[in-house]
Amino acid sequence: MSNTRPGGPGLPQVRRLATAVPGPASDAWAARKDAAVPRGVGTTLPAYVSAAGGGVLTDVDGNSLIDFGSGIAVTTVGNSAPRVVEAVREQLELFTHTCFMVTPYDGYVQVAEALNALTPGEHDKRTALFNTGAEAVENAVKIARAHTRRQAVVAFEHGYHGRTNLTMALTAKSMPYKSGFGPFAPEVYRAPLSYPFRDGGLDGATAAAHAIDVIEKQVGAENLAALVIEPIQGEGGFIVPAPGFLPALAEWSRAHGVVFVADEVQSGFARTGRMFACEHEGVVPDLIVTAKGIAGGLPLAAVTGRAEIMDAPHVGGLGGTYGGNPLACAAALAVIETIEEERLLDRALEIGKTMTERLTSLKERDGRVGEVRGRGAMIAVELVREGSLEPDAQLAKNVAAAAHAQGLVVLTCGTYGNVLRFLPPLSIPDALLHEGLDILDAVFAKLR
């Protein structure tokens, strides 16, 4: 590929600060944004991007920023990845839309076939395509209700599942996702999660037994259509449940005819070093929800699952005008090819090893780092008041702001707002990865 391309991997893979971050040109765009876009649409770092690729984002002021965010786990294979660009360009020249429900096309079917093959389990599967993670989660609930003829749905503490009415009900955190937007969809219940850092290191089997006891007493298995859970919590703080927690819930669900739904929107598509995070414990969901990293930046989401469950809704009961858009389908097939050809599962594990070692070293020197956790290239640190478990959201905010000023894009998350999460693209060069971690070391030292 030519290095003269304005974006993509042809960008120089260096951090460069030509101005303050954000700079004057970005500030001008921010002012225009304030005059044109409602205040409810916030921005983490108002540095307006002009090109991106590899491990960098360049902005309109000529700054080149190290990307530890991947657009919230979307550009996992890299921004403007060559195979994705070429596949979308070829499809763009053929047609952009017909609506699969009107006149179908082969790209949709090929993506469904690929997901049926890639997702855990050897059983007969079907896949339906949608636009966003929230839309896919909502459809998973519809499918589960149609299959079971039950209404209740259980989600978990710290969970995040989207911003539509039903998925806001499933989401645990009020601000900023739910506050002031109710009333929410009924028949949604919440169960306790395994959170080893904050539940005293409760083992997975015991934590699952506690959750199941709550579900059986407060909902009743006979009323429950679906149990919806992220194998690794995303917005909730990259919480990795204790080993055995997920398998125990999946086993209980199977025994009681409850549809076990794995929300892999943020953790799927090679992010954790496996294609899907539930594979780390051999969990086979009844339905698995994917989005974000599925199509390299184009809007696409999917629900994949057991054929007998997926086929429960009546003809015409699933769909949407843009679901499985042909450009997004072409991108998804190219993403899968990129993951396989470039051995990105291995790359995710390499990135995770580097980040975990460096951040663990930081934790040993700095008592404000309460825990380092995650899998693969989905790593986080939870920040606390030194010598305690008290969440320190202000420190997380200050570290992120200082990192941004130094040209490193990092994100915060967590129910308490005290978690720094790191989601570098798997295309990031080692030199940039280490430089980003060096910046974090320096920021923590400065903020003592």
WOMO-V484974 format. One record per pair of residues at least 24 apart in sequence whose ideal C-beta (glycine too) atoms are under 7 Angstrom apart, sorted by the first residue. I is the first residue (numbers start at 1). J is the second residue. D is the distance in Angstrom with one decimal. If there is no record, write none. Layout:
[[I & J & D] [I & J & D]]
This chain:
[[1 & 82 & 5.1] [6 & 51 & 5.2] [7 & 51 & 3.8] [7 & 52 & 5.9] [7 & 53 & 5.2] [7 & 79 & 6.9] [7 & 80 & 4.8] [8 & 53 & 3.8] [8 & 79 & 6.8] [8 & 80 & 3.5] [8 & 82 & 6.7] [8 & 85 & 6.5] [9 & 53 & 4.9] [9 & 54 & 5.0] [9 & 78 & 6.6] [9 & 82 & 6.6] [9 & 427 & 6.8] [10 & 53 & 6.7] [11 & 51 & 6.0] [11 & 53 & 4.6] [11 & 54 & 6.0] [11 & 56 & 5.6] [11 & 58 & 6.4] [12 & 64 & 7.0] [13 & 54 & 4.8] [13 & 55 & 6.0] [13 & 56 & 6.0] [13 & 429 & 5.0] [13 & 432 & 5.9] [14 & 64 & 6.1] [15 & 64 & 5.8] [15 & 65 & 6.9] [15 & 66 & 5.3] [15 & 407 & 4.8] [15 & 435 & 6.1] [16 & 63 & 6.3] [16 & 64 & 4.0] [17 & 63 & 5.6] [17 & 407 & 5.2] [18 & 61 & 5.9] [18 & 62 & 3.9] [18 & 63 & 5.4] [19 & 61 & 4.5] [19 & 63 & 6.3] [21 & 47 & 5.5] [21 & 63 & 5.7] [21 & 404 & 5.9] [21 & 405 & 5.6] [21 & 407 & 5.9] [22 & 46 & 5.1] [22 & 47 & 4.4] [23 & 59 & 6.9] [23 & 61 & 3.0] [23 & 63 & 6.3] [24 & 61 & 6.6] [25 & 60 & 4.2] [25 & 61 & 4.7] [26 & 59 & 5.8] [26 & 60 & 5.8] [26 & 61 & 5.8] [29 & 60 & 6.7] [44 & 411 & 6.5] [45 & 404 & 4.8] [45 & 409 & 6.1] [52 & 79 & 3.8] [52 & 80 & 6.7] [53 & 78 & 6.2] [53 & 79 & 4.9] [53 & 80 & 5.0] [54 & 78 & 6.1] [54 & 427 & 5.3] [54 & 428 & 6.7] [54 & 429 & 6.6] [55 & 424 & 6.4] [55 & 425 & 6.0] [55 & 427 & 6.4] [55 & 428 & 3.1] [55 & 429 & 5.8] [55 & 432 & 4.3] [57 & 409 & 6.4] [63 & 407 & 6.3] [65 & 407 & 4.8] [65 & 408 & 6.9] [65 & 409 & 5.4] [66 & 407 & 6.2] [66 & 408 & 4.8] [66 & 409 & 6.7] [66 & 432 & 5.3] [66 & 435 & 6.4] [66 & 436 & 4.5] [67 & 409 & 5.3] [67 & 424 & 6.5] [67 & 425 & 6.1] [68 & 408 & 6.2] [68 & 409 & 5.6] [68 & 410 & 5.0] [68 & 422 & 4.9] [68 & 423 & 6.6] [68 & 424 & 5.0] [68 & 436 & 5.6] [69 & 409 & 4.8] [69 & 410 & 6.8] [69 & 411 & 5.0] [69 & 423 & 5.6] [70 & 423 & 4.7] [70 & 424 & 6.5] [70 & 425 & 4.8] [71 & 297 & 6.7] [72 & 292 & 6.9] [72 & 411 & 6.9] [72 & 423 & 6.9] [73 & 266 & 4.8] [73 & 271 & 5.8] [73 & 292 & 4.9] [73 & 293 & 5.7] [73 & 423 & 4.8] [74 & 292 & 4.8] [74 & 293 & 6.0] [74 & 297 & 5.6] [75 & 296 & 6.5] [75 & 297 & 5.4] [75 & 425 & 5.3] [76 & 269 & 5.8] [76 & 270 & 6.0] [76 & 271 & 5.7] [76 & 293 & 3.8] [76 & 425 & 6.3] [76 & 426 & 5.7] [77 & 296 & 5.6] [77 & 335 & 5.4] [77 & 338 & 4.6] [77 & 339 & 6.5] [77 & 344 & 6.5] [77 & 426 & 6.3] [77 & 427 & 6.6] [78 & 425 & 4.8] [78 & 426 & 7.0] [78 & 427 & 3.1] [79 & 297 & 6.7] [79 & 425 & 6.8] [81 & 296 & 5.6] [81 & 338 & 5.5] [81 & 427 & 7.0] [83 & 334 & 4.1] [83 & 337 & 5.6] [83 & 338 & 4.9] [84 & 296 & 4.0] [84 & 331 & 5.0] [84 & 334 & 4.4] [84 & 335 & 6.2] [84 & 338 & 7.0] [87 & 330 & 4.3] [87 & 331 & 6.1] [87 & 333 & 6.5] [87 & 334 & 3.8] [88 & 327 & 5.4] [88 & 330 & 5.5] [88 & 331 & 5.3] [90 & 330 & 7.0] [91 & 326 & 5.5] [91 & 327 & 5.4] [91 & 330 & 3.9] [92 & 327 & 6.3] [95 & 326 & 6.4] [96 & 326 & 6.8] [96 & 327 & 6.2] [97 & 325 & 6.3] [97 & 326 & 6.7] [99 & 321 & 5.7] [100 & 323 & 6.8] [100 & 324 & 5.0] [101 & 319 & 4.8] [105 & 326 & 5.6] [107 & 326 & 5.1] [107 & 329 & 3.5] [107 & 330 & 5.7] [108 & 324 & 4.1] [108 & 329 & 5.5] [110 & 333 & 5.9] [111 & 324 & 6.9] [111 & 329 & 4.8] [111 & 332 & 5.0] [111 & 333 & 6.3] [114 & 333 & 6.7] [114 & 336 & 5.6] [115 & 302 & 5.6] [115 & 304 & 4.6] [116 & 304 & 6.3] [118 & 275 & 5.7] [119 & 276 & 6.6] [119 & 288 & 5.2] [119 & 304 & 4.9] [120 & 276 & 6.3] [120 & 278 & 6.2] [120 & 279 & 5.6] [120 & 283 & 7.0] [120 & 284 & 4.6] [120 & 285 & 6.8] [121 & 284 & 4.1] [123 & 306 & 5.7] [124 & 307 & 4.2] [125 & 304 & 5.8] [125 & 305 & 6.3] [125 & 306 & 6.5] [125 & 307 & 6.0] [126 & 305 & 7.0] [126 & 307 & 5.1] [126 & 310 & 3.7] [126 & 311 & 6.4] [127 & 302 & 5.4] [127 & 303 & 6.9] [127 & 304 & 4.4] [128 & 302 & 6.8] [128 & 303 & 5.3] [128 & 310 & 6.9] [128 & 318 & 5.1] [129 & 300 & 6.6] [129 & 302 & 5.3] [129 & 323 & 5.1] [129 & 324 & 3.3] [130 & 301 & 4.4] [130 & 302 & 6.8] [130 & 320 & 6.1] [130 & 323 & 4.6] [131 & 299 & 4.9] [131 & 300 & 7.0] [131 & 301 & 6.0] [131 & 320 & 6.7] [131 & 322 & 5.4] [131 & 323 & 5.9] [132 & 291 & 6.1] [132 & 299 & 6.4] [132 & 301 & 5.4] [133 & 162 & 5.9] [133 & 265 & 3.6] [133 & 289 & 6.8] [133 & 291 & 3.6] [133 & 292 & 6.4] [133 & 301 & 5.4] [134 & 161 & 6.8] [134 & 162 & 2.5] [134 & 163 & 5.8] [134 & 164 & 4.7] [134 & 167 & 4.5] [135 & 301 & 6.0] [136 & 289 & 4.7] [136 & 291 & 5.8] [136 & 301 & 3.8] [136 & 302 & 6.2] [136 & 303 & 5.2] [137 & 161 & 4.8] [137 & 162 & 5.6] [137 & 167 & 5.3] [137 & 170 & 6.9] [137 & 228 & 6.8] [137 & 263 & 6.0] [137 & 289 & 5.4] [138 & 164 & 5.7] [138 & 166 & 4.9] [138 & 167 & 5.9] [139 & 303 & 5.4] [139 & 318 & 6.3] [140 & 261 & 5.0] [140 & 287 & 4.9] [140 & 289 & 5.3] [140 & 303 & 4.9] [141 & 166 & 6.4] [141 & 226 & 5.8] [142 & 313 & 6.6] [143 & 287 & 6.6] [143 & 303 & 6.5] [143 & 309 & 6.2] [143 & 310 & 6.2] [143 & 312 & 6.2] [143 & 313 & 5.9] [144 & 225 & 4.5] [144 & 226 & 3.7] [144 & 259 & 3.8] [144 & 261 & 6.6] [144 & 287 & 6.8] [145 & 225 & 4.7] [146 & 312 & 4.1] [146 & 313 & 4.5] [147 & 259 & 6.4] [147 & 309 & 4.6] [147 & 312 & 3.8] [148 & 225 & 4.6] [148 & 257 & 6.4] [148 & 259 & 6.4] [150 & 223 & 5.7] [150 & 224 & 6.0] [150 & 225 & 4.1] [151 & 187 & 4.6] [151 & 223 & 6.9] [151 & 225 & 6.2] [152 & 187 & 4.9] [152 & 189 & 6.3] [152 & 219 & 5.1] [152 & 223 & 4.6] [152 & 224 & 4.8] [152 & 225 & 6.1] [153 & 187 & 6.4] [153 & 188 & 5.3] [153 & 225 & 5.9] [153 & 226 & 5.1] [153 & 228 & 6.2] [154 & 189 & 5.0] [154 & 191 & 5.3] [154 & 215 & 5.6] [154 & 219 & 6.2] [154 & 224 & 6.2] [154 & 227 & 4.9] [155 & 188 & 6.5] [155 & 190 & 5.8] [155 & 228 & 5.1] [156 & 190 & 6.6] [156 & 191 & 5.4] [156 & 193 & 4.5] [156 & 229 & 5.3] [157 & 190 & 6.2] [157 & 192 & 5.5] [157 & 193 & 4.5] [158 & 193 & 5.5] [158 & 195 & 6.8] [158 & 233 & 5.1] [158 & 236 & 3.2] [158 & 237 & 6.3] [158 & 239 & 5.9] [158 & 415 & 5.0] [159 & 229 & 6.9] [159 & 230 & 6.0] [159 & 233 & 6.2] [159 & 236 & 5.9] [160 & 234 & 5.5] [160 & 235 & 3.5] [160 & 236 & 5.8] [161 & 228 & 6.6] [161 & 263 & 5.9] [170 & 228 & 6.0] [172 & 236 & 6.6] [172 & 415 & 6.7] [173 & 235 & 6.8] [173 & 415 & 5.4] [189 & 218 & 6.0] [189 & 219 & 5.0] [191 & 215 & 5.4] [193 & 239 & 6.7] [193 & 241 & 6.6] [194 & 241 & 3.8] [194 & 242 & 4.6] [194 & 245 & 4.0] [195 & 239 & 5.3] [196 & 242 & 5.1] [197 & 370 & 6.5] [197 & 371 & 4.6] [197 & 382 & 6.1] [198 & 389 & 6.7] [202 & 242 & 6.5] [203 & 242 & 5.6] [203 & 244 & 6.7] [204 & 241 & 6.3] [204 & 242 & 3.8] [204 & 243 & 5.0] [204 & 244 & 3.0] [204 & 245 & 3.7] [204 & 248 & 6.6] [205 & 244 & 4.8] [205 & 248 & 5.7] [207 & 242 & 5.9] [207 & 245 & 5.2] [208 & 244 & 6.9] [208 & 245 & 5.0] [208 & 248 & 3.5] [208 & 249 & 5.5] [211 & 249 & 6.8] [212 & 252 & 5.4] [221 & 256 & 3.9] [221 & 258 & 6.3] [224 & 258 & 4.9] [225 & 259 & 6.3] [226 & 258 & 6.6] [226 & 259 & 4.4] [226 & 261 & 5.2] [227 & 253 & 5.3] [227 & 258 & 5.5] [227 & 260 & 5.5] [227 & 261 & 6.6] [228 & 261 & 4.5] [228 & 263 & 6.0] [229 & 262 & 6.7] [229 & 263 & 6.6] [230 & 263 & 4.7] [230 & 267 & 6.6] [231 & 262 & 5.7] [231 & 264 & 6.6] [231 & 267 & 5.7] [231 & 277 & 3.9] [231 & 278 & 4.5] [232 & 267 & 4.7] [232 & 272 & 6.8] [232 & 277 & 5.1] [232 & 375 & 6.5] [232 & 378 & 6.4] [234 & 266 & 3.7] [234 & 267 & 6.9] [235 & 413 & 5.1] [236 & 414 & 6.7] [236 & 415 & 5.7] [237 & 380 & 6.5] [237 & 382 & 6.5] [237 & 413 & 5.7] [237 & 414 & 3.5] [237 & 415 & 6.3] [237 & 419 & 4.2] [238 & 373 & 6.2] [238 & 374 & 5.1] [238 & 378 & 6.3] [238 & 380 & 3.6] [238 & 413 & 6.9] [238 & 419 & 6.5] [238 & 421 & 5.3] [240 & 373 & 5.4] [240 & 374 & 6.5] [240 & 375 & 6.6] [243 & 281 & 6.6] [246 & 278 & 6.6] [246 & 281 & 5.5] [246 & 283 & 5.0] [247 & 281 & 5.5] [247 & 283 & 5.7] [250 & 283 & 5.2] [259 & 286 & 4.7] [259 & 287 & 6.1] [259 & 309 & 6.2] [260 & 285 & 5.2] [260 & 286 & 4.8] [261 & 285 & 6.4] [261 & 286 & 6.9] [261 & 287 & 4.6] [261 & 289 & 6.6] [262 & 288 & 4.8] [262 & 289 & 6.9] [263 & 289 & 4.9] [264 & 288 & 5.7] [264 & 289 & 6.2] [264 & 290 & 5.4] [265 & 289 & 6.0] [265 & 290 & 6.6] [265 & 291 & 4.5] [265 & 292 & 5.4] [266 & 292 & 5.8] [267 & 378 & 6.2] [268 & 293 & 6.4] [269 & 293 & 3.6] [269 & 294 & 5.6] [269 & 335 & 6.9] [270 & 339 & 4.9] [270 & 344 & 4.9] [270 & 345 & 5.4] [270 & 348 & 5.5] [270 & 426 & 6.6] [271 & 348 & 6.4] [271 & 376 & 6.0] [271 & 377 & 6.0] [271 & 378 & 5.0] [272 & 348 & 6.6] [272 & 375 & 3.9] [272 & 376 & 3.9] [272 & 378 & 5.2] [273 & 345 & 5.8] [273 & 348 & 4.3] [273 & 349 & 4.0] [273 & 352 & 6.1] [273 & 375 & 6.1] [273 & 376 & 3.4] [274 & 345 & 6.6] [275 & 345 & 6.9] [277 & 375 & 6.5] [280 & 375 & 6.3] [294 & 332 & 5.4] [294 & 335 & 6.6] [295 & 328 & 4.8] [295 & 331 & 4.2] [295 & 332 & 4.4] [295 & 335 & 6.0] [296 & 331 & 4.9] [296 & 334 & 6.9] [296 & 335 & 4.8] [298 & 327 & 6.0] [298 & 328 & 4.1] [298 & 331 & 4.5] [299 & 328 & 5.9] [300 & 328 & 3.8] [300 & 332 & 5.6] [344 & 426 & 4.6] [347 & 426 & 4.8] [348 & 376 & 3.8] [348 & 377 & 4.5] [348 & 426 & 5.7] [349 & 376 & 5.7] [351 & 376 & 7.0] [351 & 377 & 4.3] [351 & 424 & 6.2] [351 & 426 & 6.8] [351 & 433 & 6.5] [352 & 376 & 4.3] [352 & 377 & 5.6] [352 & 379 & 6.1] [354 & 433 & 6.0] [355 & 379 & 4.6] [355 & 422 & 6.1] [355 & 437 & 6.9] [358 & 437 & 4.5] [362 & 441 & 6.1] [362 & 444 & 6.3] [366 & 444 & 5.5] [368 & 392 & 6.4] [368 & 395 & 6.1] [377 & 423 & 6.7] [377 & 424 & 5.8] [377 & 426 & 6.1] [378 & 423 & 6.3] [379 & 422 & 4.8] [380 & 419 & 5.1] [380 & 420 & 6.3] [380 & 421 & 4.4] [380 & 422 & 6.7] [381 & 420 & 5.1] [382 & 414 & 6.8] [382 & 418 & 6.1] [382 & 419 & 5.1] [383 & 418 & 4.8] [383 & 420 & 6.9] [384 & 418 & 6.9] [391 & 416 & 3.6] [391 & 418 & 3.8] [392 & 418 & 5.3] [393 & 417 & 3.7] [393 & 418 & 4.7] [396 & 420 & 5.6] [398 & 447 & 5.7] [399 & 443 & 5.5] [399 & 444 & 6.7] [399 & 447 & 6.4] [402 & 443 & 4.4] [402 & 446 & 6.9] [402 & 447 & 6.6] [403 & 439 & 5.9] [403 & 440 & 6.4] [403 & 443 & 5.5] [406 & 439 & 5.0] [408 & 436 & 5.1] [408 & 439 & 4.7]]
